Amino acid sequence: MEEYRSLRLDRAGQVATVTMLRRHSHVEIADVFTRLRADDGVRVVILTGSDGEFHVPGPAAEYLLPGGGHRLTDPHHAWRTFSAIFRGHQARAEMVKPVIARVN
């Protein structure tokens, strides 16, 4: 099992299970799918949420900037988030291995 801050990656033989936790990071999703795409030891990826809960990131404390601003209005943060979303979708689109969604 490998831990990220907002996801958990478990491996059982040639099957990798990515569990998205309550608040997930687009940067970590992009990273984990890029790694799994390149990993020849993984043949199938299962994507699921934790405890039946799946939440899209929204306005939360981690999005607030010191001084009261919001990261979504900060150009650097917005570009980093957009780039991560793009990389995550690109990594999944380029993956020749099956990706199965396990809906709780």
Secondary structure as UniProt FT lines:
FT   STRAND          2..3
FT   STRAND          7..12
FT   TURN            13..14
FT   STRAND          15..20
FT   HELIX           26..38
FT   TURN            40..41
FT   STRAND          44..50
FT   TURN            51..52
FT   HELIX           61..63
FT   TURN            66..67
FT   HELIX           71..73
FT   HELIX           75..94
FT   STRAND          99..102
//
